């Protein structure tokens, strides 16, 4: 089956610093990946669609200059949280769409804590 | 855009009992997917429904799509501790984007 990995699984950073999260498709090529954030006990909120070789498409209300997405290859998308603040602390999950049903396969997530 | 409402938000179930979680929309849906997220884990795809009145079963899980394609349900029989987690319904939009419901968090009393 489709396997998606994320690195790191958790990270603690100081306010004002930037954090990069990697999302890799291990056994398939993904021209499109998705980035979500999930607050405790809440649903997944789509942040952006990452497109290989082109600019990401951001959802309304998501600052593209704060959440930089790069999809340089068919197996890697990165999300960089720039100048992180405590309110950016969240669970960030990536996914890739595969299969006839268009089901999404999710990475294990990255828990970001900004102090 | 299309949104789905999920109820109940929390479901506390005695082990061995059945329960149902519902997903409702005010507009007709072209499809609906269901995912399960274990505590501390990530969502895992369970199933997709596309046909009016469709019913699909996966062991103790029964998924149903309403005749009007405005609602869906997930029914679990003989609940086990392994059923603990949050169940999300999601609708697929253009470009394979998903819009998730709020989820039903299930806890099981042994």
Interface residues (C-beta under 8 A of the other chain):
Chain A: X32 X34 X41 X42 X43 X44 X45 X46 X49 X93 X95 X97 X101 X102 X103 X104 X105 X106 X107 X108 X109
Chain B: X33 X41 X42 X43 X44 X45 X48 X88 X92 X95 X96 X97 X98 X99 X100 X101 X102 X103 X105
